[in-house]
Amino acid sequence: MQINVAQQLRSAIGNVKEHDVDVVMDVTGYGNTGRLQGKVSLMRTDRGILLKGVLNTEVELACSRCLNPFQCPLTLKVAEEYFPTADVVSGAPLPLPDEFSGFTIDENHELDLTDAVHQYALLAVPMKPLCRPDCAGLCPVCGQNLNLGECQCLPPEADPRWAKLKQIGLSQ
């Protein structure tokens, strides 16, 4: 998603513009497209454009317990500064700041949100996604999805190292 910021680069420092975001895109880069919605504000700084916003989307993930696919909602709180690569008046190339490690505004004065959204989405994806908090997972013996019902496997035998403790419990 690209936003033309040529007019804003010509404006005074502190100038703020709001933009609504409503696009369909692959936010994680895994090939699953979804609707990305929210608002971003662009503020002119002395060095470029500061983008802040909250974006919402859903991505399809596999549950880490039962392996079933499910839609996981994500909220992305984006805050990044974009630096111009070309002067808005003359078109001459501009040097990037010494501590630069972020995003740029291209020579056509367009700010591209795609890379920032990808990075924030990957950070927002849970490390251990669950389809629901009480997901029972899979039986370790037969692979039955325990959310759909109990399996016919026998209960596992107790570890023989605990046998003495079991005897103590029975004698009292």
C-alpha positions in Angstrom: 0.0 0.0 0.0 1.5 3.3 -1.1 0.7 6.8 0.0 1.9 9.9 -1.9 3.5 12.3 0.5 4.8 15.0 -1.9 2.5 17.7 -0.6 3.2 16.8 3.0 7.0 17.0 2.4 6.5 20.5 1.2 4.4 21.5 4.3 5.6 22.8 7.7 7.1 20.5 10.4 4.3 19.2 12.5 1.7 19.0 9.7 -0.5 15.9 10.3 -2.6 14.0 7.8 -4.9 11.0 8.5 -5.4 8.1 6.2 -7.9 5.3 6.3 -6.4 1.9 5.4 -8.7 -0.8 3.9 -6.8 -3.1 1.6 -6.5 -6.8 1.0 -3.0 -8.0 1.2 -0.7 -10.8 2.4 0.4 -9.3 5.7 2.7 -12.2 6.8 4.3 -13.1 3.4 3.1 -16.7 3.7 0.6 -16.5 0.8 -2.6 -15.9 2.9 -4.3 -12.7 1.9 -6.6 -10.9 4.3 -8.3 -7.5 4.9 -6.1 -4.9 6.6 -8.1 -2.1 8.1 -7.4 0.8 10.4 -6.1 4.4 10.5 -2.7 5.9 10.2 -1.5 9.4 10.8 1.4 10.9 8.9 3.3 13.7 10.6 5.9 15.9 8.9 9.2 15.8 10.9 12.4 17.7 10.3 13.9 14.6 8.6 10.9 13.0 6.9 7.5 11.5 7.8 6.5 9.8 11.1 3.8 7.2 10.5 1.7 6.0 13.5 -1.4 3.9 13.4 -3.3 0.9 14.5 -4.2 -1.7 11.9 -6.3 -4.8 12.3 -6.3 -8.0 10.3 -6.8 -11.8 10.6 -4.3 -14.4 9.5 -4.8 -18.1 9.0 -2.6 -20.2 11.4 -2.4 -23.8 12.4 -3.2 -24.5 16.1 0.0 -25.7 17.8 -2.0 -28.4 19.8 -4.5 -29.9 17.3 -3.0 -28.7 14.0 -6.3 -27.4 12.7 -6.3 -24.2 10.7 -8.0 -21.2 12.3 -8.3 -17.4 11.8 -6.2 -15.5 14.3 -7.0 -11.7 14.8 -3.9 -9.4 14.9 -3.6 -5.8 16.0 -0.6 -4.0 14.6 0.5 -0.8 16.4 2.8 0.7 13.8 5.2 3.6 14.5 8.0 4.2 12.0 9.8 7.2 10.5 10.2 7.3 6.7 13.1 9.2 5.2 13.0 10.8 1.7 15.5 9.7 -0.9 14.9 12.6 -3.3 14.3 16.3 -2.7 10.7 17.2 -3.2 11.4 20.4 -5.1 14.5 19.7 -7.1 14.4 15.9 -7.3 18.1 15.7 -6.3 19.1 12.7 -4.3 19.2 13.1 -0.5 21.6 11.4 1.8 20.1 9.1 4.5 20.7 9.7 8.2 23.8 8.1 9.7 21.8 6.0 12.1 19.4 4.9 9.4 17.9 1.4 9.8 14.3 2.0 8.7 12.2 2.8 5.7 12.5 5.3 2.8 10.2 7.4 0.7 11.0 6.7 -3.0 12.0 9.2 -5.7 8.3 9.5 -6.6 7.6 10.7 -3.0 5.5 7.6 -2.2 5.6 6.0 1.2 5.1 2.2 1.0 3.5 0.6 4.1 4.0 -3.0 2.8 7.4 -3.8 4.5 6.4 -2.2 7.8 3.1 -4.1 7.9 5.0 -7.4 7.1 7.5 -6.8 10.0 4.8 -5.8 12.5 2.5 -8.7 11.5 5.3 -11.2 11.9 6.0 -9.8 15.4 2.3 -10.0 16.3 1.8 -13.6 15.3 1.7 -15.7 18.5 4.7 -18.1 19.1 2.3 -20.9 20.1 -1.0 -20.2 18.3 -4.1 -21.8 19.8 -7.5 -22.2 18.1 -9.0 -21.8 21.5 -7.6 -21.5 25.1 -8.9 -24.9 26.1 -7.8 -26.9 23.0 -7.2 -30.5 24.1 -4.8 -31.3 21.3 -4.0 -34.6 19.8 -3.6 -38.0 21.4 0.1 -38.8 21.5 -0.5 -42.5 20.7 -3.2 -42.6 18.0 -3.3 -39.0 16.8 -7.1 -38.5 17.5 -8.2 -34.9 17.8 -9.3 -34.8 21.5 -11.5 -31.8 20.8 -13.8 -34.1 18.8 -14.0 -36.8 21.5 -12.0 -39.3 23.5 -9.8 -41.8 21.8 -9.8 -45.6 22.5 -6.2 -45.8 23.7 -5.4 -47.3 27.1 -4.1 -44.9 29.7 -0.3 -44.8 29.8 1.4 -47.0 32.4 2.8 -45.1 35.4 6.5 -44.5 35.4 8.2 -47.3 37.5 10.4 -44.7 39.2 7.3 -43.4 41.0 6.2 -46.9 42.3 7.7 -46.4 45.8 5.7 -43.1 46.2 2.5 -44.9 45.2 3.2 -47.6 47.8 3.7 -44.9 50.5 0.4 -43.3 49.5 -1.5 -46.7 49.8 -0.1 -47.7 53.2 -1.4 -44.6 54.9 
